[in-house]
Amino acid sequence: MADDIKGQLESEVELKATAEQFFSFWKGQIHQAPNHTPCNIQAVHVHEGDWETSGSIWIFHYTIEGKPGIFKERVEVDEENKIVKFIGLEGDVFKIYKVYNGIWHIKPKSQGCSAKLILEYEKLNPSVPAPHIYMDFMIHQKMFSHIYIKRQGVQLDINIM
């Protein structure tokens, strides 16, 4: 029965952005996401800490499948290994999941980078579906087609290759 309740989803994308650029976006520039994808993410606020410190708590206001939602998370950053982990604390996702965490593993490549997203979850009951809609939301090409990283006056597309 535990196998029916706990699980994880994985997806990997190839990006034109460097590993450092994509890592920097998720660890400290995520507050810019509403500027690039307002249909998906309407606001991101710091609840505790700041935009760049591991252990900070952020609150997202988003829309998924036409429904507004809120997600409160603690961010943990591993600079050396380019890992950003989001520990779910509160929000709409917890109406059906007891545990919901996201982990970005970002690896440099000769051109661009690869970014693997792992969603760890625990359902409140076995009839709850795996969180595929949240995985699609976070890695969908439409999402990336609207996100750009601006670094030192240069704008770089983050597109799935």
C-alpha positions as CSV (number, residue, x, y, z in Angstrom):
1,M,0.0,0.0,0.0
2,A,2.9,2.4,0.7
3,D,4.0,2.0,-2.9
4,D,0.6,3.3,-4.0
5,I,0.9,6.4,-1.9
6,K,4.6,7.5,-2.1
7,G,6.3,8.1,-5.4
8,Q,8.4,10.4,-7.5
9,L,8.2,11.7,-11.1
10,E,11.3,12.6,-13.1
11,S,11.7,14.6,-16.3
12,E,14.8,16.0,-17.9
13,V,15.1,18.9,-20.4
14,E,18.0,20.2,-22.5
15,L,18.4,23.9,-22.4
16,K,20.3,26.5,-24.3
17,A,21.1,28.4,-21.1
18,T,24.3,27.5,-19.2
19,A,24.0,25.5,-16.0
20,E,25.0,28.6,-14.0
21,Q,22.3,30.8,-15.7
22,F,19.5,28.3,-15.1
23,F,20.7,27.5,-11.6
24,S,20.8,31.3,-10.8
25,F,17.2,31.7,-12.1
26,W,15.8,29.0,-9.8
27,K,17.9,29.9,-6.8
28,G,17.6,33.7,-6.8
29,Q,15.7,35.1,-9.7
30,I,12.5,33.2,-9.6
31,H,10.7,36.3,-8.5
32,Q,11.0,37.4,-12.2
33,A,8.9,34.5,-13.4
34,P,5.6,36.5,-13.4
35,N,7.1,39.0,-15.8
36,H,7.7,36.2,-18.3
37,T,4.8,33.8,-17.8
38,P,2.0,35.8,-16.1
39,C,-0.6,33.2,-17.3
40,N,1.2,30.5,-15.2
41,I,2.7,32.4,-12.3
42,Q,1.1,35.6,-11.1
43,A,3.3,36.4,-8.1
44,V,6.2,35.1,-6.0
45,H,6.9,36.6,-2.6
46,V,9.5,36.1,0.1
47,H,7.8,35.0,3.3
48,E,11.0,34.5,5.3
49,G,14.7,35.2,4.3
50,D,15.4,36.5,0.9
51,W,15.8,35.5,-2.8
52,E,19.2,33.8,-2.5
53,T,19.7,32.3,0.9
54,S,19.2,28.6,1.4
55,G,16.4,28.0,3.9
56,S,14.3,31.0,2.7
57,I,10.6,30.6,2.4
58,W,8.8,31.7,-0.8
59,I,5.1,31.9,-1.6
60,F,3.9,31.3,-5.2
61,H,0.5,32.4,-6.7
62,Y,-0.1,30.4,-9.8
63,T,-2.7,29.1,-12.2
64,I,-2.7,25.5,-13.3
65,E,-5.4,24.1,-15.7
66,G,-7.3,27.4,-15.2
67,K,-7.5,27.1,-11.4
68,P,-5.6,29.6,-9.2
69,G,-3.4,28.2,-6.4
70,I,-0.9,29.1,-3.7
71,F,2.2,27.2,-2.8
72,K,4.5,27.9,0.1
73,E,8.0,26.4,0.0
74,R,11.3,26.4,1.7
75,V,14.2,26.5,-0.8
76,E,17.4,24.6,-0.2
77,V,20.4,25.3,-2.4
78,D,23.5,23.2,-3.1
79,E,25.8,25.5,-4.9
80,E,28.6,23.0,-5.5
81,N,26.3,20.4,-7.2
82,K,23.9,22.9,-8.8
83,I,20.9,21.5,-7.0
84,V,17.8,23.5,-5.9
85,K,15.3,21.7,-3.7
86,F,11.8,23.1,-3.0
87,I,10.3,21.7,0.2
88,G,6.5,22.1,0.1
89,L,5.1,23.6,3.3
90,E,1.5,24.8,2.6
91,G,-0.8,25.4,-0.2
92,D,-3.5,23.9,-2.5
93,V,-1.4,20.9,-3.5
94,F,-1.7,19.7,0.1
95,K,-5.4,19.1,-0.4
96,I,-4.4,15.8,-2.1
97,Y,-0.7,15.3,-1.1
98,K,0.8,14.9,2.3
99,V,4.3,15.5,0.9
100,Y,5.3,17.5,-2.2
101,N,8.9,18.5,-3.0
102,G,10.7,19.4,-6.2
103,I,14.4,19.0,-6.9
104,W,16.2,20.5,-9.9
105,H,19.6,18.8,-10.7
106,I,21.3,21.1,-13.2
107,K,24.3,19.8,-15.2
108,P,26.6,21.7,-17.6
109,K,27.0,20.5,-21.1
110,S,29.3,21.6,-23.9
111,Q,26.4,23.8,-25.2
112,G,23.8,24.7,-22.6
113,C,22.8,22.4,-19.8
114,S,20.5,19.6,-18.9
115,A,18.1,20.1,-16.1
116,K,16.4,17.1,-14.4
117,L,13.3,17.8,-12.2
118,I,12.3,15.2,-9.6
119,L,9.0,15.6,-7.9
120,E,8.7,13.6,-4.6
121,Y,5.2,13.1,-3.3
122,E,3.1,11.3,-0.9
123,K,-0.6,11.0,-1.6
124,L,-3.3,11.5,1.1
125,N,-4.9,8.3,-0.2
126,P,-4.3,5.7,-3.1
127,S,-7.0,7.2,-5.3
128,V,-5.2,10.5,-5.7
129,P,-3.4,10.7,-9.1
130,A,0.4,11.1,-9.4
131,P,1.2,14.9,-9.7
132,H,1.7,14.8,-13.5
133,I,-0.1,18.2,-13.9
134,Y,2.5,19.8,-11.7
135,M,5.4,18.2,-13.5
136,D,3.9,19.4,-16.8
137,F,3.4,22.8,-15.4
138,M,7.1,23.1,-14.3
139,I,8.8,21.6,-17.4
140,H,6.3,22.2,-20.2
141,Q,7.8,23.8,-23.3
142,K,5.2,26.6,-23.2
143,M,6.5,27.5,-19.7
144,F,10.1,27.6,-20.9
145,S,9.2,29.5,-24.1
146,H,8.2,32.4,-21.9
147,I,11.1,32.4,-19.5
148,Y,14.2,34.4,-20.4
149,I,17.3,35.0,-18.3
150,K,18.7,38.4,-18.4
151,R,22.3,38.5,-17.3
152,Q,24.7,41.4,-17.8
153,G,22.4,43.0,-20.3
154,V,22.1,39.9,-22.5
155,Q,18.9,38.0,-22.9
156,L,19.2,34.3,-23.5
157,D,16.4,32.0,-24.5
158,I,15.8,28.9,-22.3
159,N,14.3,26.6,-24.8
160,I,13.9,22.8,-24.8
161,M,16.3,21.5,-27.4
